[in-house]
């Protein structure tokens, strides 16, 4: 029976699984976005988000705890310098999973997993949506009907012969 076994074992022994998730977390922190299978991305989200949350307070104790999981000085430095500056206001949900489709070789479901505050395209789209929402104004029918009445007069202008 599977009582109280809530996380995905990913068909690996525990040491292999921990090493794989640590390596994937390092890659996610360094590159801000990685492509992987959906099952691994969901397992990675459960593994990485508490580590990223720990980066909000920059103390020696929290750095040591994060280093215990990651074992990579450059990743810890990147996490505390650039990532922590962007997530300090966010209450949670530091990663986003975007499904891509199935892989050709084994038909596995693939996806992007990325850090939320580092996707520049989505941030620009949100800013454009906010700007468009501010620009839109309510118009009455009278104003819309007036230009339509002027349009036929412009078409009736005399045509020049060539």
Backbone as JSON Lines, residues from 0, in Angstrom:
{"i":0,"aa":"X","n":[0.82,-1.19,0.0],"ca":[0.0,0.0,0.0],"c":[0.87,1.26,0.0]}
{"i":1,"aa":"X","n":[0.34,2.34,-0.54],"ca":[1.1,3.58,-0.67],"c":[0.69,4.61,0.38]}
{"i":2,"aa":"X","n":[0.4,4.21,1.57],"ca":[-0.03,5.19,2.56],"c":[1.1,6.14,2.92]}
{"i":3,"aa":"X","n":[0.78,7.44,2.95],"ca":[1.71,8.51,3.35],"c":[2.96,8.58,2.48]}
{"i":4,"aa":"X","n":[2.82,8.25,1.22],"ca":[3.93,8.39,0.27],"c":[3.46,9.32,-0.83]}
{"i":5,"aa":"X","n":[3.53,10.62,-0.58],"ca":[2.88,11.59,-1.45],"c":[3.76,12.08,-2.58]}
{"i":6,"aa":"X","n":[5.06,12.01,-2.48],"ca":[5.9,12.56,-3.55],"c":[6.2,11.48,-4.58]}
{"i":7,"aa":"X","n":[6.52,11.92,-5.78],"ca":[6.8,11.03,-6.9],"c":[8.22,10.49,-6.78]}
{"i":8,"aa":"X","n":[8.37,9.19,-6.8],"ca":[9.69,8.58,-6.65],"c":[10.47,8.56,-7.96]}
{"i":9,"aa":"X","n":[9.81,8.82,-9.08],"ca":[10.45,8.96,-10.39],"c":[11.26,7.72,-10.8]}
{"i":10,"aa":"X","n":[10.88,6.54,-10.32],"ca":[11.56,5.27,-10.65],"c":[13.04,5.31,-10.36]}
{"i":11,"aa":"X","n":[13.44,5.95,-9.26],"ca":[14.84,6.05,-8.88],"c":[14.99,5.77,-7.4]}
{"i":12,"aa":"X","n":[16.19,5.36,-7.01],"ca":[16.5,5.23,-5.58],"c":[16.6,6.63,-4.98]}
{"i":13,"aa":"X","n":[16.55,6.74,-3.69],"ca":[16.47,8.05,-3.05],"c":[17.72,8.9,-3.29]}
{"i":14,"aa":"X","n":[18.9,8.28,-3.28],"ca":[20.13,9.05,-3.5],"c":[20.17,9.6,-4.93]}
{"i":15,"aa":"X","n":[19.77,8.77,-5.89],"ca":[19.74,9.21,-7.28],"c":[18.72,10.33,-7.47]}
{"i":16,"aa":"X","n":[17.56,10.19,-6.85],"ca":[16.51,11.19,-6.96],"c":[16.94,12.52,-6.34]}
{"i":17,"aa":"X","n":[17.55,12.47,-5.17],"ca":[18.02,13.7,-4.51],"c":[19.11,14.39,-5.33]}
{"i":18,"aa":"X","n":[20.03,13.61,-5.89],"ca":[21.09,14.19,-6.72],"c":[20.52,14.82,-7.98]}
{"i":19,"aa":"X","n":[19.56,14.12,-8.61],"ca":[18.96,14.65,-9.83],"c":[18.2,15.94,-9.55]}
{"i":20,"aa":"X","n":[17.41,15.98,-8.48],"ca":[16.64,17.18,-8.15],"c":[17.56,18.33,-7.76]}
{"i":21,"aa":"X","n":[18.67,18.03,-7.07],"ca":[19.62,19.08,-6.74],"c":[20.26,19.66,-8.0]}
{"i":22,"aa":"X","n":[20.65,18.8,-8.94],"ca":[21.23,19.26,-10.2],"c":[20.24,20.06,-11.02]}
{"i":23,"aa":"X","n":[18.99,19.62,-11.04],"ca":[17.98,20.36,-11.79],"c":[17.69,21.71,-11.14]}
{"i":24,"aa":"X","n":[17.73,21.78,-9.83],"ca":[17.53,23.05,-9.13],"c":[18.68,24.02,-9.43]}
{"i":25,"aa":"X","n":[19.9,23.51,-9.46],"ca":[21.06,24.33,-9.82],"c":[20.88,24.88,-11.24]}
{"i":26,"aa":"X","n":[20.48,24.03,-12.17],"ca":[20.27,24.48,-13.54],"c":[19.15,25.5,-13.64]}
{"i":27,"aa":"X","n":[18.1,25.3,-12.87],"ca":[16.99,26.25,-12.87],"c":[17.42,27.61,-12.34]}
{"i":28,"aa":"X","n":[18.22,27.62,-11.29],"ca":[18.68,28.88,-10.71],"c":[19.65,29.58,-11.65]}
{"i":29,"aa":"X","n":[20.53,28.82,-12.28],"ca":[21.53,29.44,-13.15],"c":[20.94,29.9,-14.48]}
{"i":30,"aa":"X","n":[20.04,29.13,-15.08],"ca":[19.52,29.44,-16.42],"c":[18.14,30.06,-16.4]}
{"i":31,"aa":"X","n":[17.46,30.04,-15.27],"ca":[16.12,30.63,-15.07],"c":[15.01,29.86,-15.77]}
{"i":32,"aa":"X","n":[15.32,28.94,-16.68],"ca":[14.32,28.14,-17.38],"c":[14.97,26.87,-17.9]}
{"i":33,"aa":"X","n":[14.32,25.72,-17.68],"ca":[14.83,24.47,-18.21],"c":[13.68,23.68,-18.83]}
{"i":34,"aa":"X","n":[14.01,22.79,-19.74],"ca":[13.02,21.91,-20.38],"c":[13.21,20.52,-19.81]}
{"i":35,"aa":"X","n":[12.12,19.91,-19.35],"ca":[12.18,18.59,-18.75],"c":[10.82,17.92,-18.9]}
{"i":36,"aa":"X","n":[10.68,16.73,-18.35],"ca":[9.38,16.07,-18.4],"c":[8.46,16.65,-17.33]}
{"i":37,"aa":"X","n":[7.19,16.44,-17.52],"ca":[6.2,17.01,-16.6],"c":[6.33,16.42,-15.19]}
{"i":38,"aa":"X","n":[6.57,15.13,-15.09],"ca":[6.7,14.5,-13.77],"c":[7.91,15.04,-13.02]}
{"i":39,"aa":"X","n":[9.04,15.2,-13.73],"ca":[10.23,15.74,-13.09],"c":[10.03,17.2,-12.7]}
{"i":40,"aa":"X","n":[9.31,17.96,-13.53],"ca":[9.07,19.37,-13.23],"c":[8.22,19.52,-11.98]}
{"i":41,"aa":"X","n":[7.22,18.68,-11.83],"ca":[6.37,18.75,-10.64],"c":[7.16,18.36,-9.38]}
{"i":42,"aa":"X","n":[8.03,17.35,-9.51],"ca":[8.87,16.97,-8.38],"c":[9.89,18.06,-8.07]}
{"i":43,"aa":"X","n":[10.41,18.69,-9.12],"ca":[11.38,19.78,-8.95],"c":[10.74,20.97,-8.26]}
{"i":44,"aa":"X","n":[9.5,21.28,-8.59],"ca":[8.82,22.4,-7.96],"c":[8.71,22.19,-6.45]}
{"i":45,"aa":"X","n":[8.39,20.95,-6.04],"ca":[8.29,20.66,-4.61],"c":[9.65,20.75,-3.93]}
{"i":46,"aa":"X","n":[10.71,20.45,-4.66],"ca":[12.06,20.46,-4.09],"c":[12.65,21.88,-4.08]}
{"i":47,"aa":"X","n":[12.43,22.65,-5.15],"ca":[13.12,23.93,-5.33],"c":[12.45,25.09,-4.59]}
{"i":48,"aa":"X","n":[11.13,25.1,-4.51],"ca":[10.46,26.27,-3.94],"c":[10.81,26.52,-2.48]}
{"i":49,"aa":"X","n":[10.93,25.51,-1.61],"ca":[11.39,25.81,-0.25],"c":[12.82,26.35,-0.21]}
{"i":50,"aa":"X","n":[13.67,25.89,-1.14],"ca":[15.05,26.39,-1.19],"c":[15.05,27.85,-1.63]}
{"i":51,"aa":"X","n":[14.23,28.17,-2.63],"ca":[14.15,29.55,-3.11],"c":[13.54,30.44,-2.03]}
{"i":52,"aa":"X","n":[12.57,29.93,-1.31],"ca":[11.95,30.7,-0.23],"c":[12.95,31.0,0.88]}
{"i":53,"aa":"X","n":[13.88,30.09,1.1],"ca":[14.91,30.27,2.14],"c":[15.82,31.45,1.78]}
{"i":54,"aa":"X","n":[15.91,31.8,0.51],"ca":[16.82,32.87,0.06],"c":[16.3,34.26,0.41]}
{"i":55,"aa":"X","n":[15.07,34.37,0.91],"ca":[14.54,35.69,1.25],"c":[15.31,36.34,2.38]}
{"i":56,"aa":"X","n":[15.74,35.55,3.35],"ca":[16.56,36.14,4.44],"c":[18.01,35.7,4.24]}
{"i":57,"aa":"X","n":[18.86,36.69,4.04],"ca":[20.27,36.44,3.71],"c":[21.07,36.37,5.0]}
{"i":58,"aa":"X","n":[21.03,35.23,5.64],"ca":[21.84,35.01,6.85],"c":[22.79,33.86,6.58]}
{"i":59,"aa":"X","n":[23.79,33.75,7.41],"ca":[24.77,32.67,7.26],"c":[24.1,31.31,7.43]}
{"i":60,"aa":"X","n":[23.17,31.22,8.38],"ca":[22.49,29.95,8.62],"c":[21.68,29.52,7.41]}
{"i":61,"aa":"X","n":[20.95,30.46,6.82],"ca":[20.13,30.08,5.66],"c":[21.01,29.74,4.46]}
{"i":62,"aa":"X","n":[22.13,30.43,4.29],"ca":[23.05,30.08,3.2],"c":[23.62,28.68,3.4]}
{"i":63,"aa":"X","n":[23.92,28.32,4.62],"ca":[24.46,26.98,4.88],"c":[23.42,25.9,4.62]}
{"i":64,"aa":"X","n":[22.18,26.18,4.96],"ca":[21.11,25.2,4.71],"c":[20.91,25.01,3.21]}
{"i":65,"aa":"X","n":[20.9,26.12,2.46],"ca":[20.74,26.02,1.01],"c":[21.94,25.3,0.4]}
{"i":66,"aa":"X","n":[23.14,25.6,0.87],"ca":[24.33,24.94,0.33],"c":[24.32,23.45,0.64]}
{"i":67,"aa":"X","n":[23.71,23.06,1.75],"ca":[23.6,21.64,2.09],"c":[22.8,20.89,1.02]}
{"i":68,"aa":"X","n":[21.77,21.54,0.47],"ca":[20.96,20.9,-0.55],"c":[21.59,20.99,-1.94]}
{"i":69,"aa":"X","n":[22.21,22.12,-2.28],"ca":[22.66,22.34,-3.64],"c":[24.11,21.94,-3.89]}
{"i":70,"aa":"X","n":[25.0,22.14,-2.93],"ca":[26.43,21.81,-3.06],"c":[27.08,22.5,-4.26]}
{"i":71,"aa":"X","n":[26.72,23.78,-4.49],"ca":[27.28,24.52,-5.6],"c":[27.37,25.99,-5.21]}
{"i":72,"aa":"X","n":[28.61,26.5,-5.09],"ca":[28.8,27.88,-4.62],"c":[28.22,28.9,-5.59]}
{"i":73,"aa":"X","n":[28.4,28.67,-6.9],"ca":[27.92,29.63,-7.89],"c":[26.4,29.72,-7.87]}
{"i":74,"aa":"X","n":[25.72,28.58,-7.7],"ca":[24.26,28.58,-7.66],"c":[23.75,29.3,-6.42]}
{"i":75,"aa":"X","n":[24.4,29.08,-5.29],"ca":[24.0,29.76,-4.05],"c":[24.22,31.26,-4.19]}
{"i":76,"aa":"X","n":[25.35,31.64,-4.79],"ca":[25.63,33.07,-5.0],"c":[24.59,33.71,-5.92]}
{"i":77,"aa":"X","n":[24.24,33.01,-7.0],"ca":[23.23,33.51,-7.94],"c":[21.86,33.6,-7.27]}
{"i":78,"aa":"X","n":[21.54,32.6,-6.46],"ca":[20.25,32.58,-5.77],"c":[20.12,33.77,-4.83]}
{"i":79,"aa":"X","n":[21.14,34.03,-4.06],"ca":[21.06,35.1,-3.07],"c":[21.27,36.49,-3.67]}
{"i":80,"aa":"X","n":[21.93,36.59,-4.83],"ca":[22.16,37.92,-5.39],"c":[21.04,38.35,-6.33]}
{"i":81,"aa":"X","n":[20.75,37.59,-7.37],"ca":[19.77,38.05,-8.36],"c":[18.36,37.53,-8.11]}
{"i":82,"aa":"X","n":[18.23,36.25,-7.78],"ca":[16.89,35.68,-7.61],"c":[16.2,36.24,-6.38]}
{"i":83,"aa":"X","n":[16.92,36.34,-5.28],"ca":[16.31,36.8,-4.03],"c":[15.84,38.24,-4.14]}
{"i":84,"aa":"X","n":[16.52,39.06,-4.94],"ca":[16.11,40.46,-5.1],"c":[14.74,40.57,-5.77]}
{"i":85,"aa":"X","n":[14.44,39.64,-6.69],"ca":[13.16,39.71,-7.4],"c":[12.02,39.04,-6.66]}
{"i":86,"aa":"X","n":[12.3,38.07,-5.79],"ca":[11.22,37.33,-5.14],"c":[10.89,37.83,-3.75]}
{"i":87,"aa":"X","n":[11.54,38.88,-3.31],"ca":[11.38,39.31,-1.93],"c":[9.94,39.71,-1.61]}
{"i":88,"aa":"X","n":[9.19,40.21,-2.57],"ca":[7.8,40.63,-2.34],"c":[6.79,39.52,-2.6]}
{"i":89,"aa":"X","n":[7.2,38.47,-3.28],"ca":[6.27,37.41,-3.68],"c":[6.04,36.46,-2.5]}
{"i":90,"aa":"X","n":[4.77,36.15,-2.19],"ca":[4.49,35.28,-1.04],"c":[4.68,33.79,-1.32]}
{"i":91,"aa":"X","n":[4.88,33.39,-2.55],"ca":[5.08,31.98,-2.89],"c":[4.88,31.81,-4.38]}
{"i":92,"aa":"X","n":[4.98,30.58,-4.85],"ca":[4.77,30.32,-6.27],"c":[5.88,30.91,-7.11]}
{"i":93,"aa":"X","n":[7.1,30.48,-6.88],"ca":[8.26,31.06,-7.55],"c":[8.54,30.44,-8.91]}
{"i":94,"aa":"X","n":[7.9,29.3,-9.21],"ca":[8.14,28.63,-10.48],"c":[6.85,28.52,-11.26]}
{"i":95,"aa":"X","n":[6.99,28.4,-12.57],"ca":[5.85,28.25,-13.48],"c":[6.15,27.07,-14.4]}
{"i":96,"aa":"X","n":[5.15,26.22,-14.63],"ca":[5.29,25.08,-15.52],"c":[4.43,25.35,-16.75]}
{"i":97,"aa":"X","n":[5.06,25.34,-17.93],"ca":[4.36,25.54,-19.2],"c":[4.5,24.27,-20.03]}
{"i":98,"aa":"X","n":[3.4,23.63,-20.34],"ca":[3.43,22.35,-21.06],"c":[3.77,22.58,-22.53]}
{"i":99,"aa":"X","n":[4.62,21.71,-23.08],"ca":[5.05,21.83,-24.46],"c":[4.4,20.81,-25.38]}
{"i":100,"aa":"X","n":[4.18,19.62,-24.93],"ca":[3.65,18.55,-25.77],"c":[4.4,17.27,-25.46]}
{"i":101,"aa":"X","n":[4.3,16.32,-26.35],"ca":[4.94,15.02,-26.12],"c":[6.26,14.93,-26.88]}
{"i":102,"aa":"X","n":[7.23,14.26,-26.25],"ca":[8.54,14.05,-26.85],"c":[8.44,12.99,-27.94]}
{"i":103,"aa":"X","n":[9.23,13.14,-29.0],"ca":[9.14,12.23,-30.13],"c":[9.58,10.81,-29.78]}
{"i":104,"aa":"X","n":[10.65,10.64,-29.05],"ca":[11.21,9.32,-28.82],"c":[10.34,8.41,-27.99]}
{"i":105,"aa":"X","n":[9.89,8.87,-26.84],"ca":[9.15,8.0,-25.93],"c":[7.76,8.53,-25.59]}
{"i":106,"aa":"X","n":[7.33,9.6,-26.26],"ca":[6.0,10.19,-26.06],"c":[5.78,10.68,-24.63]}
{"i":107,"aa":"X","n":[6.87,11.07,-23.95],"ca":[6.75,11.62,-22.6],"c":[6.28,13.07,-22.69]}
{"i":108,"aa":"X","n":[5.47,13.47,-21.72],"ca":[4.99,14.86,-21.69],"c":[6.13,15.76,-21.28]}
{"i":109,"aa":"X","n":[6.43,16.78,-22.08],"ca":[7.52,17.69,-21.77],"c":[6.97,19.06,-21.43]}
{"i":110,"aa":"X","n":[7.8,19.86,-20.75],"ca":[7.37,21.19,-20.33],"c":[8.58,22.06,-20.03]}
{"i":111,"aa":"X","n":[8.32,23.36,-19.96],"ca":[9.28,24.32,-19.41],"c":[8.99,24.42,-17.93]}
{"i":112,"aa":"X","n":[10.0,24.56,-17.13],"ca":[9.81,25.04,-15.76],"c":[10.72,26.24,-15.65]}
{"i":113,"aa":"X","n":[10.17,27.35,-15.17],"ca":[10.92,28.59,-15.15],"c":[10.64,29.37,-13.88]}
{"i":114,"aa":"X","n":[11.55,30.26,-13.55],"ca":[11.33,31.17,-12.44],"c":[10.38,32.27,-12.91]}
{"i":115,"aa":"X","n":[9.35,32.56,-12.14],"ca":[8.26,33.41,-12.57],"c":[8.71,34.83,-12.9]}
{"i":116,"aa":"X","n":[9.53,35.44,-12.09],"ca":[9.89,36.84,-12.26],"c":[10.96,37.05,-13.31]}
{"i":117,"aa":"X","n":[11.41,36.01,-13.99],"ca":[12.49,36.16,-14.96],"c":[12.04,35.95,-16.39]}
{"i":118,"aa":"X","n":[10.76,35.74,-16.64],"ca":[10.28,35.58,-18.0],"c":[9.93,36.97,-18.53]}
{"i":119,"aa":"X","n":[10.84,37.55,-19.29],"ca":[10.7,38.93,-19.77],"c":[9.53,39.07,-20.73]}
{"i":120,"aa":"X","n":[9.28,38.06,-21.57],"ca":[8.19,38.15,-22.54],"c":[6.84,38.25,-21.84]}
{"i":121,"aa":"X","n":[6.65,37.43,-20.8],"ca":[5.37,37.47,-20.08],"c":[5.23,38.76,-19.28]}
{"i":122,"aa":"X","n":[6.33,39.26,-18.73],"ca":[6.27,40.52,-18.0],"c":[5.91,41.68,-18.93]}
{"i":123,"aa":"X","n":[6.47,41.69,-20.14],"ca":[6.13,42.73,-21.11],"c":[4.68,42.62,-21.54]}
{"i":124,"aa":"X","n":[4.18,41.4,-21.72],"ca":[2.78,41.22,-22.11],"c":[1.84,41.73,-21.03]}
{"i":125,"aa":"X","n":[2.17,41.47,-19.77],"ca":[1.35,41.97,-18.67],"c":[1.35,43.49,-18.63]}
{"i":126,"aa":"X","n":[2.51,44.1,-18.85],"ca":[2.59,45.55,-18.85],"c":[1.78,46.14,-20.0]}
{"i":127,"aa":"X","n":[1.8,45.5,-21.17],"ca":[1.02,45.97,-22.31],"c":[-0.47,45.83,-22.05]}
{"i":128,"aa":"X","n":[-0.88,44.75,-21.39],"ca":[-2.28,44.57,-21.05],"c":[-2.75,45.65,-20.09]}
{"i":129,"aa":"X","n":[-1.91,45.99,-19.11],"ca":[-2.27,47.05,-18.17],"c":[-2.37,48.39,-18.87]}
{"i":130,"aa":"X","n":[-1.45,48.66,-19.79],"ca":[-1.49,49.92,-20.53],"c":[-2.72,49.98,-21.43]}
{"i":131,"aa":"X","n":[-3.08,48.88,-22.07],"ca":[-4.25,48.85,-22.94],"c":[-5.53,49.04,-22.12]}
{"i":132,"aa":"X","n":[-5.55,48.47,-20.92],"ca":[-6.72,48.62,-20.07],"c":[-6.88,50.08,-19.64]}
{"i":133,"aa":"X","n":[-5.79,50.77,-19.42],"ca":[-5.86,52.17,-19.02],"c":[-6.29,53.06,-20.19]}
{"i":134,"aa":"X","n":[-5.9,52.72,-21.42],"ca":[-6.21,53.53,-22.6],"c":[-7.67,53.42,-23.01]}
{"i":135,"aa":"X","n":[-8.28,52.28,-22.78],"ca":[-9.65,52.09,-23.26],"c":[-10.6,52.99,-22.49]}
{"i":136,"aa":"X","n":[-11.47,53.68,-23.24],"ca":[-12.46,54.57,-22.64],"c":[-13.82,54.18,-23.17]}
{"i":137,"aa":"X","n":[-14.87,54.59,-22.47],"ca":[-16.22,54.31,-22.93],"c":[-16.61,55.34,-23.97]}
{"i":138,"aa":"X","n":[-17.24,54.88,-25.02],"ca":[-17.68,55.78,-26.07],"c":[-19.18,55.67,-26.23]}
{"i":139,"aa":"X","n":[-19.8,56.77,-26.53],"ca":[-21.23,56.75,-26.74],"c":[-21.53,56.48,-28.21]}
{"i":140,"aa":"X","n":[-22.76,56.15,-28.52],"ca":[-23.13,55.85,-29.9],"c":[-23.14,57.1,-30.77]}
{"i":141,"aa":"X","n":[-23.42,58.24,-30.16],"ca":[-23.5,59.47,-30.93],"c":[-22.14,59.81,-31.55]}
{"i":142,"aa":"X","n":[-21.09,59.64,-30.77],"ca":[-19.75,59.93,-31.29],"c":[-19.36,58.93,-32.37]}
{"i":143,"aa":"X","n":[-19.76,57.68,-32.22],"ca":[-19.41,56.67,-33.2],"c":[-20.2,56.86,-34.49]}
{"i":144,"aa":"X","n":[-21.44,57.38,-34.42],"ca":[-22.26,57.55,-35.6],"c":[-21.83,58.76,-36.42]}
{"i":145,"aa":"X","n":[-21.29,59.79,-35.8],"ca":[-20.91,61.01,-36.51],"c":[-19.83,60.77,-37.56]}
{"i":146,"aa":"X","n":[-18.73,60.06,-37.28],"ca":[-17.74,59.83,-38.34],"c":[-18.27,58.95,-39.46]}
{"i":147,"aa":"X","n":[-19.22,58.07,-39.18],"ca":[-19.77,57.2,-40.21],"c":[-20.58,58.02,-41.22]}
{"i":148,"aa":"X","n":[-21.24,59.08,-40.76],"ca":[-22.03,59.91,-41.66],"c":[-21.12,60.71,-42.59]}
{"i":149,"aa":"X","n":[-19.93,61.06,-42.15],"ca":[-19.01,61.84,-42.96],"c":[-18.3,60.98,-44.01]}
{"i":150,"aa":"X","n":[-18.23,59.71,-43.81],"ca":[-17.5,58.83,-44.71],"c":[-18.07,58.8,-46.13]}
{"i":151,"aa":"X","n":[-19.4,58.73,-46.35],"ca":[-19.9,58.71,-47.73],"c":[-19.61,60.01,-48.47]}
{"i":152,"aa":"X","n":[-19.56,61.14,-47.79],"ca":[-19.28,62.41,-48.45],"c":[-17.88,62.39,-49.05]}
{"i":153,"aa":"X","n":[-16.95,61.75,-48.39],"ca":[-15.59,61.68,-48.9],"c":[-15.53,60.8,-50.14]}
{"i":154,"aa":"X","n":[-16.37,59.78,-50.21],"ca":[-16.36,58.89,-51.36],"c":[-16.98,59.55,-52.6]}
{"i":155,"aa":"X","n":[-17.89,60.51,-52.42],"ca":[-18.58,61.15,-53.52],"c":[-17.75,62.25,-54.18]}
{"i":156,"aa":"X","n":[-16.56,62.44,-53.73],"ca":[-15.71,63.48,-54.34],"c":[-15.47,63.15,-55.8]}
{"i":157,"aa":"X","n":[-15.36,64.2,-56.67],"ca":[-15.17,63.94,-58.1],"c":[-13.86,63.23,-58.38]}
{"i":158,"aa":"X","n":[-13.94,62.26,-59.25],"ca":[-12.75,61.48,-59.6],"c":[-12.07,62.13,-60.79]}
{"i":159,"aa":"X","n":[-10.77,62.13,-60.78],"ca":[-10.02,62.71,-61.91],"c":[-9.77,61.62,-62.94]}
{"i":160,"aa":"X","n":[-9.87,62.01,-64.2],"ca":[-9.65,61.03,-65.26],"c":[-8.16,60.94,-65.58]}
{"i":161,"aa":"X","n":[-7.73,59.78,-65.88],"ca":[-6.31,59.57,-66.17],"c":[-6.04,59.62,-67.64]}
